[in-house]
Amino acid sequence: MAYDGSAFNAVPGMNINAGPKFRYQTNDPASTVQLANYFAPGANRLTRGAIIDSVAVMGGTPVLKSYVVTIITQADPSNGVEPAVTVVLQTIT
């Protein structure tokens, strides 16, 4: 499967100091969701520090994981630059 923009939604009122917060649901496994550039099609909505709460494997046993956007490159078609997004799994210490 692949990123589905219709399942990627901003959480109203949750624009925190680090950046906005998003909710995402997918049938993809978490191991696919956390790959580099999975969220690249949604790069225009993201900023460094944005938080993405993702519920993966909706067709099986759902798994909730929270990611932080660490690297983002916006598309620049005039220079041949494709969007790029890197996320890391958020852990609580």
Phi, psi and omega per residue, in radians:
M1 nan -3.081 -3.103
A2 -2.609 2.976 3.094
Y3 -0.884 2.382 3.123
D4 -2.149 1.811 -3.094
G5 -1.031 -0.464 3.140
S6 -1.257 -0.284 3.133
A7 -1.778 0.153 -3.094
F8 -1.951 1.858 -3.006
N9 -2.238 2.427 3.036
A10 -1.216 2.506 3.081
V11 -1.591 1.970 -3.089
P12 -0.986 2.395 3.086
G13 1.302 0.144 -3.079
M14 -1.946 0.532 3.059
N15 -1.439 1.713 -3.057
I16 -1.658 3.070 -3.095
N17 -0.931 -0.681 -3.108
A18 -1.256 -0.516 -3.096
G19 2.631 -3.119 -3.119
P20 -1.239 2.842 3.110
K21 -2.029 2.444 -3.117
F22 -2.225 2.720 3.031
R23 -2.064 2.413 -3.127
Y24 -2.446 2.371 3.087
Q25 -2.182 2.436 -3.102
T26 -2.719 2.788 2.993
N27 -1.540 -0.130 3.104
D28 -1.159 2.595 3.042
P29 -1.222 2.683 3.137
A30 -0.986 -0.602 -3.135
S31 -1.090 -0.480 3.081
T32 -1.414 -0.738 -3.101
V33 -1.049 -0.644 -3.071
Q34 -1.496 0.094 3.069
L35 -1.223 2.600 3.080
A36 -0.991 2.399 3.061
N37 1.289 0.101 3.049
Y38 -1.000 -0.732 -3.107
F39 -1.591 0.170 -3.121
A40 -0.973 -0.667 3.111
P41 -1.086 -0.355 3.117
G42 -1.789 0.253 -3.055
A43 -0.989 -0.564 -3.105
N44 -1.184 -0.234 3.116
R45 -1.756 -0.145 -3.025
L46 -1.814 2.730 2.994
T47 -2.345 2.795 3.073
R48 -1.063 2.282 -3.107
G49 1.679 -0.148 3.097
A50 -1.077 2.590 -3.140
I51 -1.917 2.345 3.108
I52 -2.142 1.993 3.005
D53 -1.589 2.091 -3.055
S54 -2.070 2.265 2.993
V55 -1.842 1.956 -3.086
A56 -1.810 2.888 3.106
V57 1.009 0.844 -3.136
M58 -1.069 -0.413 -3.134
G59 -1.465 -0.065 -3.127
G60 -2.320 -2.199 3.077
T61 -1.618 1.881 -3.074
P62 -1.058 2.542 3.133
V63 -2.243 2.218 3.095
L64 -1.722 2.224 3.058
K65 -2.391 2.574 3.135
S66 -2.006 2.280 -3.097
Y67 -2.106 2.680 3.045
V68 -2.068 2.318 3.091
V69 -1.315 2.093 -3.109
T70 -1.842 -0.545 -3.141
I71 -2.389 2.328 3.104
I72 -2.498 2.353 3.060
T73 -2.193 2.088 3.116
Q74 -1.332 2.628 3.116
A75 -1.153 2.506 3.034
D76 -2.456 1.417 -3.064
P77 -0.984 -0.532 -3.123
S78 -1.138 -0.403 3.116
N79 -1.956 0.133 3.129
G80 1.277 0.367 -3.122
V81 -1.582 2.138 3.086
E82 -1.524 2.643 3.089
P83 -1.164 2.565 3.112
A84 -2.461 2.393 3.127
V85 -2.402 2.268 3.048
T86 -2.065 2.287 3.091
V87 -2.097 2.685 3.024
V88 -2.181 2.589 3.110
L89 -1.175 2.235 3.125
Q90 -1.412 2.300 3.065
T91 -2.112 2.639 -3.139
I92 -1.775 2.284 3.125
T93 -2.029 nan nan
